[in-house]
Amino acid sequence: MLNSLHPDLIVTDLMMPGLNGIELIRAIRELPQIAKIPIIVLTAFSEGFREQALAAGAAVVLEKPDGTLGLADEVRRVLGN
């Protein structure tokens, strides 16, 4: 789906059914045609996972619920707007 849509930005959680956010980030970073899409992680489970998400290639990790207040600002910053 990402190959056909070519989004400017991806916002994901870490805890998802089937594939966790770290695995998703790593999978995206392995595909040259979409590897440079910025990824913002918005999650309630940042304790211990923040460093893993950043190391996997996330641009930003925000904690729920407080991080949702800064999400729009981070989107603008990451996209350079």
Secondary structure as the mmCIF struct_conf table of DSSP 4:
data_model
#
loop_
_struct_conf.conf_type_id
_struct_conf.id
_struct_conf.beg_label_comp_id
_struct_conf.beg_label_asym_id
_struct_conf.beg_label_seq_id
_struct_conf.end_label_comp_id
_struct_conf.end_label_asym_id
_struct_conf.end_label_seq_id
HELX_RH_AL_P HELX_RH_AL_P1 LEU A 2 LEU A 5
BEND BEND1 ASP A 8 ASP A 8
STRN STRN1 ILE A 10 THR A 12
BEND BEND2 LEU A 14 LEU A 14
BEND BEND3 PRO A 17 LEU A 19
HELX_RH_AL_P HELX_RH_AL_P2 GLY A 21 ARG A 29
TURN_TY1_P TURN_TY1_P1 GLU A 30 GLU A 30
TURN_TY1_P TURN_TY1_P2 PRO A 32 LYS A 36
BEND BEND4 ILE A 37 ILE A 37
STRN STRN2 ILE A 39 THR A 43
BEND BEND5 ALA A 44 ALA A 44
TURN_TY1_P TURN_TY1_P3 GLU A 47 PHE A 49
HELX_RH_AL_P HELX_RH_AL_P3 ARG A 50 ALA A 56
TURN_TY1_P TURN_TY1_P4 GLY A 57 GLY A 57
BEND BEND6 ALA A 59 ALA A 59
STRN STRN3 VAL A 60 GLU A 63
TURN_TY1_P TURN_TY1_P5 LYS A 64 PRO A 65
HELX_RH_3T_P HELX_RH_3T_P1 ASP A 66 GLY A 70
HELX_RH_AL_P HELX_RH_AL_P4 LEU A 71 LEU A 79
TURN_TY1_P TURN_TY1_P6 GLY A 80 GLY A 80
#
